[in-house]
Amino acid sequence: MKGLLVINAGSSSVRFALYALEGGALSPCLKAHAEGLGSAPRLHLQDGVERTSLDLPPQADQQAAVEAVLDRLEQRFPALELLAAGHRVVHGGPRMHRPLLLDQARLRALENFSRLAPLHNPHNLNAIHALAERRPDLPQVACFDTAFHRSQPRLAQLFGLPREYAERGILRYGFHGLSYEYIASVLPEYAPEASRVVVAHLGNGASMCAIHDGESVASSMGFTALDGLMMGRRCGSLDPGVVLHLIEQEGMSAAEVSDLLYQRSGLLGVSGVGSDMRELLASDAPEAREAVELFCYRARRELGDLVAAMGGLDALVFTAGIGENSAEIRAGIAGSLGWLGLELDRVANDRGEMRISAAGSRVSCWTLATDEEGMIARHTLALVEPVGR
């Protein structure tokens, strides 16, 4: 069996997906998730029929997780011929606007971009290096979460800072690009007439993207994945004067401010209950209800900004963990958009149907499952298939 391996590495977890290549088509045949790396690591595997879990060594890191998954693949699929591995890499900088087959020069360039995404890129690169140690001859492909947004007009990328900062790479990059790219690729099957689309990728990390004729034209996230919508633990858009106040008046260090904005804010900070939307929706605490309402309010405001960037709206799409599974949050965002021409079908929404807008609604509304791993597999196959032949 010929196959492709997809790896999505984070600081304390790594997700894997194996795709079989048959007759030029890709089909998922195994998924794995290593979690708790560095503390209480465990590896979970699901092959469509059976789910198994096993403990990893106490101090297992990304390299140990990669080794464990490769061992299991060799046991489970002894005739497997891996053609390549595709990786989610969060930041590709201002010039890497498409997936790339990696070599030493490109890896060195990616190392330089770690300064733009210090909480993400180093972990992505650790998995690449770990796989290279085990399988040095295996082609590896980097797929960037920023790449889809490189089509944005220059004005959408600029901050109101002196020009030299833009030349140093301080721009609005946007993230969750692999998710948006996937939705843009499948939406024509459902709404072929939709030219101006806003996609709401709502999960523990949350953002929105304006997509015009299949291309990103604006995004709620900017220089970092901290901007835009309020998220599970991240604050979202914030007056930069607040940061100055925290440093100058509250005496906080840069590390303390970073921890506050990335780890102790968002749904967790506002509610004081937790960062999981399911927990907040089930809670009777008024602070939890306020956090939910603020999440929806911020999303409605961000939506208006993105609609203005496109000059109108034909379709709204919800995706990712919250977007795909929470009828209450979808209603909290889309239920008051009659002024945009969107009439929500609340019965269809409660049932979790794909189309959740009313029959006569001028703007259609959809709930579509995203597939970032599948998008990475597609890109990887496109780059290595000629090699495989």
N, C-alpha and C positions, 0 to 999 in steps of 0.2 A: 504494500500500500504506500502510495506517495502522499505526503502531507506537509502542511505548513504549521508552524508554531507561532502563536501570538502571545506576547508578554506585556503586561501592564504593571510596572513596578512602582510602589509607593514606599513611604518611610517605614511602615510597620507591616505591610502586606504586599503580596504579589499575586496578580491574577494571570492565569494561563488559559489558553484555548487551543485545542488541536483541531485542524480542519483537514479532512481527507480530500484529495484531488482525484476526481473520477470523471473521465471524459471531458476535461476542461472545466468542470463545475466543482465548486467548493461546498462541502457539507460538514457541519460541526460534529465531532465524534467524541470529544472529551473536554471537560472544563475542570480546572483546579484552582484552588484559592488557598494560598499560604497566609495565615494571619498571626498576629501576636509576635512578630519577629522581634527578637531581643528581649522578650519577657516570658511569655508562655506560648511558644509557637506550635501551631498545628497546621496540618495540610489536609484539605478536604478535596475529594475527587468525585466527579459525577460524569458517567459515560452514557447517560440516557437510560440505562437499565438499573445500574447499581450506584449507590453513594457510599463512599468509605471515607474514614478519617483516621489519621495517625499523628502521633506526637513527633515533633522534630527535636533535635538537641536544644537544650535550654537557651543557648546563645546564638541560635541559627539566624543568619542574615539573608540578604537576597541571594548570595552565592549558594548558600546551603539549600535554599528553596529551589533554585534552578537545578542543582544537582539531584535533589529528591524527585523533582518532576521528571527529569530525564531518565532516572532509574526506573520510575514507574512506567513511563512510556515504553522503555525497552522490555519490561516484563509483560505489559499488557498487549503491546503490538510488536512482537519479535521481528516481523518482516517489514516494519515501518522504514521508509526511506524519506527522511526529512530533507526537503528541498531548500528551506530557508526559514528564518525567524523574523517576524515583524514586531517592532516595539512601538509603544506609545511614548513619545518624547514630548514633554509639555511645551518647551520653548525652542523655536527654530531661529529666533532673531529676526532681523529685518529682511534678510535675503533668502533664507531657506523656505521657499513657498510651495514646495512639493515634496513627496516622499523621496528618500535618497538611499541608494545602496551604499552601505558604509565601508569606508576604508580608513587608514590611519590619519590622513589629512582631514577628512570630514569629522572624525572623532575628536581631533584636536580642536577643531572649530567649535564643536558642541561643548567641549569642556569650557571654552571661553564664555559660552552663553549661560553657564551655570550661575553667573553673577546676576543674570536677569530673572532667574527662577531658582534661587538657592534652596527652597523647600521641596523642589520637585526634580529638576534635571539631574542632580547628583545620584538620586536613587534610580532614575531611568538608566543612567550610564552604568551604574553598578551592575545591573542585570545584563547589560550588553557585554561588559568585560567578563562577567562570570561565565556567560555562555561561550565567549570566545576562548576561554581557558579550557573548557570541556570539549568544545567542537570548533577548533580553530579554522577549519575549512568550510564551515557552514556559513553561507551568505546571510548577512543581517541587514534589515531595512529599518530606517527610522521614519516614523510617521508623526508629524508635528501637529499639536493641538492649535497652534497659531497659524498654520499654513492656509486654511480655508479663508481666513480673514485678510490675507494679503491683497485680495482684490478690492478692498475698501478704498474709496477716494482718499487722496492725500489729506483733505480737510477733515475727514473722519478720523484720521490717525494722529493729528497734531494736537498738542497741548498749547495753551497760551503762555509759553515760556520762551526765553531767548532762543534764537534759532540754533545756537551751537549745541543745545541740549538734545534737540531732535537729531542732529548730526551724530551725537554720541549714542543714539539708539533709544532715547527716552521718548517713546511713542505709545499710542494706543494699539495694542496687539490683538486683544480678544483671545478667548480660550474656548474650550469645549468644541473646537472646530471639527473634530472627527464625528462627533454626534450630529452637528448641524449638517455636515456634508452628507451623512447617511440619510437624514430626513429629506434633504433637498433632492437626493437621488430617487427616493421612493414616492414622494408626495405627488408627482405627476400621475401616478397610477390612480390616485384617489381624487385629486383636484387639478386636472390638467389645465383648467382655465386660470388658476391662481398665479398671478405674476408677482404680486407684492405680498410677502409672507413674513410673519413674525413667528419664530419658534421659541418656546419657553422651555429651556432645559432646567427642570426643577428637581434638585436632589439635595444632598447635604451641601454640595457646592451648587450654586444656582446662577444662571445667566439667561439673557435673551439675545436674540440675533435677528436683525432685519435682513431678509434675503429677497433680492429683486432679480427675477429671471434666473434663479439658480445660483446667484453670486452674493456673497456677504457684502453689505454696504454699510453696516453699523452694528456695534455690539455694546451690551451694557458693561462688559468687563473692559478694562483699559490696559495700563502698563503692567498690572498684576492681576491675579485672580481674586483680589480683595475688593475690587471696585464693583459698583452696580447694585444688584439686589442684595438684600439682607439674606444671610445663609444660615446654616446650622450653627456655626461658631464664628463666622466672619461678619463684620459689621456692614459691609457693602459701602455705598457712597457715603463720604464723610467730608465735612468742611475741613480742609487742611489746617485751618486755624486751630481746630481741636487738638491736632497732633502737636502743634507748637505750644499750646497751653499745657498739655500733659508734660511736655519736656521742661518748659520754662517755669511754670507755676506749681505743678505737682511734683517736680523733681524726678520724673521717671526717666530711665535710661532707654536707649534705642531698643534693647532686648526686651525690656518690660513693656514698651509700647507695642512691639511686634507681637508679644504673647497676648496682650489685651485684645488687639484687633483681629488676630488670626484664631485664637483659641478660646477667648472668654467673652466674646460678644455675640451678635446675631441672635438666633432663637434662644440659645442657652442664656446669654446675658440678659435679654429683655424679660424672659420668663422666670429665670431662676429655677426652672424645673428640669429642663433638659434640652438637647439639640435635635432630638428625633421628633419629626412632625407628628408621627403616630401617637407618641406619648402626650404631646401637647393637645392634640384634638380630643384625646380621651380624658384629659384633666379637667377638674372643676375649678382650678385656681384661676382667679381673674387675671393674674399676670400671664398665665399661659394663653388665655383667650386674647389678651392684648398683643402678645407676640405673634399669634396667628393673623390677627387683623392687620398688624403692621407689615407682615410679610406680603399679604395680598395688596395692601395699599401701595407699598413700594413697587410691586410688580405692575399695578395699573398705571402708575406714573411713568415707569420705565417704558411700558408699552406705548404710551402716548408719544414719548420722545422718539422711539424707533419708527412709529407711523409717520411722524413729521419728517424724518430723514428720507422716507420713500415717497412721501406725498400721497399716501393712501394705504389701504389694507384690503386684501382679497381673502386672506385666510390666516387663522391663528392655530398653531399646533402646540399641544402639550406633550412633553416627553420626559424621560428619566424617572427616577423612583417616585418622587412626589407627583410629578405631572401625569404619570401613567396610572397611578393607583389611588389618588385622593380626589374623589368627586367634590368634596367640600372645598378644597383649595381651588379646583378648576372653577367652581361656581363663584367663589369669592373674588376671582380675577375676571372671569368672562361674563358673569351674571349681570354686570352693570355697564355693559359696553353697547347699549342700544344706540348711543350717540354716534358710534362708529358703524352702525348697520349690522351689528352682530346680535342675533336673538338666540339665546341658549335653549336647547331642548333639555329641560331638567330631568325628564324621565330617562332619556338616552344617556345623559351624563351620569345619573345615579347607577345605571346598569353597566357603565364602563364601555359603552359602544365606541366604535372608531369615530363615527361622525356624531358630534354632540350639539350641532347647531340645528335650529328649527328649519323645516322645509322651505319657508319663505325668507330665510335670513340672507341678506345681501352678502355678508361676510361669512364664509364657512368656518367651522371650528372642529378640530380633530384631536383625537388621542392616539398617538402612534408610538410604538415601542422603538427605541433607538437600538443601535447595534454597532458600537464603536469597534469591538473586536472583529466583527465581520468586515467593517470598512478597512481596518488594518490588513486583514487577510487579502482583500481585493487588491489593495495597493501593492502588497508584497508579491502576490502572484504576477501582477502586471510587470514588475521589475525583474523577476527571476525566471519567468516561464521561458523566455528565449534561451536562458542558460540551461534550464532543465531539458530542453529539447536537444 
